[in-house]
């Protein structure tokens, strides 16, 4: 009987211990631990690996909790709504800055950041998009972690095949090479599309998961001269549904003819999967997905190029590249001790030595010194294209209403892409919805 | 006197008190997790409020949220999508489930094993079903299209991308998972019919159709209706399967639950999402009452038949 009572007590104690104080990753709460939240992907594994060095140096244990991309934003903001201190740092998307800053979820680090991180070494676009809110205000809520951009991967072995080169030259009168413009891109995609051989020209981002269709299409919209609206007046009508955006949408839809079946709903992982399975000659995706792709296919089979642009009358190519990547934001609900630890970790991570290790692990740096070094360009087959993409970075609205803006954009861009709606009607409906959101939020009268 | 008193009374606790003590934890949990949020959200439905913004308290706006919800064409669209889905999915699952039950409602070797195996899909989580269905329905190397190609279908569909197939794909996956549930309830209804009624009908040389319409349907009716009611209520809440298979931003499959989720957690319009939840609640309660009344009428009719 005594033994039974003892077992019950032990069970009760275990349950109580299990219910309280447990932090993600199984550690026990304490000043010597740091919990970082990020999406579930390879860069988070790389951060986990790099953080082990921090633990060695400081004794502070770092846990990187990963959540699948589609539900990552919703999960984090539900936690913020509860003022949860479950995580001390969140590696949030650039577009979350507005919402995180204005709702008080992110700790303002305007005074701390310039004093502890050499901002002159950080790429200006990374600083502007990942750290500052509102843009140009000089107020900081994050430090760069993973700087990312959309780029293209292509099958180097197919492009370098002499027979393919000859056939392409015969058909188009120019060399088969990574395309500079979207028109050239369409030619190459069309050339490689051979459904009987289960080979297609391209996979482009069109999916309804999180922001895939938006991040894919907006690059064409900007390159064609369209825009989401006026960032000063928040005027949308006539800009988001302009003839330029419509022409860009028509072009984007035309690329589906060279995509494998189902290409009108390709999320990030679908693009990578179909490319790695040998279905497509070119795929659009964020650079952060490419280290794994190189591991899977081998350097001899895969090459990378910057997102194409539109050739203007003066001969120059107008390009736009969707910004990706995330910054470290300190959760304002963390304890003071954890906030200090978080700052210590960010300062450590931002040093050149760590940035070089970060790049070696497959991460993408915002450190200009590392980015511009010859060693960086030569370190991997994708680094040169990545560095060349940075001057063309542009971002979606990073205002607090990001969540509802991107949901509507995904829906209407998606319907225009898959043909469920006429592109003109979809863009008109989207412009109306965005106007309404801005009006309700008080940006427009 | 001592011999007549219960042990608890001797310790000063009456049976009534003990009963209340046992009921209290469940009652407290029910009030804390169900009743309180219900009334709290009712209050919030009359406010302009963003639960993700702790700095801004709820602001009373009267019935404005209800007005907005009832005027929002997207809300009506989501009700239309849901109603279409409920009608199609429940009808197909009923026809298949009841048909399977009729086939299985006879003794044969291995019947128990067959019924158990047929029930396996129902025991799986919708998320798991969604994830592997996504792989099966993948248009280029998924098993379904490979099979269709092997039997000579020249151009099998892009199930989860082509707007003309997306909706049907979700009904198909849901039907695969939930038909066995309807089958199980139908089988329970069929097994409860006394065999002597069929024997009497056979003696009277009643036709198979006559036996089906006059014995099987009326007597199994209450359980069949219960199956339809359960499925309809469950189908009305469709959320997880859509999220996994096509995502929350696919307009063609934006059900009421998905719309509610977007309103609550993408837009953080906590006040109007509460109002929308109440509109849904009133509708579901009204429809359920209607179904339960029909069920009562049918079971009353069944017992007097």
Interface residues (C-beta under 8 A of the other chain):
Chain A: X70 X74 X77 X78 X80 X81 X83 X99 X102 X103 X104 X105 X198 X207 X208 X209 X210 X213 X260 X261 X262 X263 X264 X265 X267 X274 X277 X279 X401 X403 X404 X406 X407 X410 X411 X412 X414 X415 X418 X419 X420
Chain B: X50 X51 X52 X53 X54 X55 X138 X139 X140 X141 X145 X158 X159 X160 X161 X162 X163 X243 X246 X247 X248 X249 X250 X251 X252 X254 X262 X265 X266 X267 X268 X269
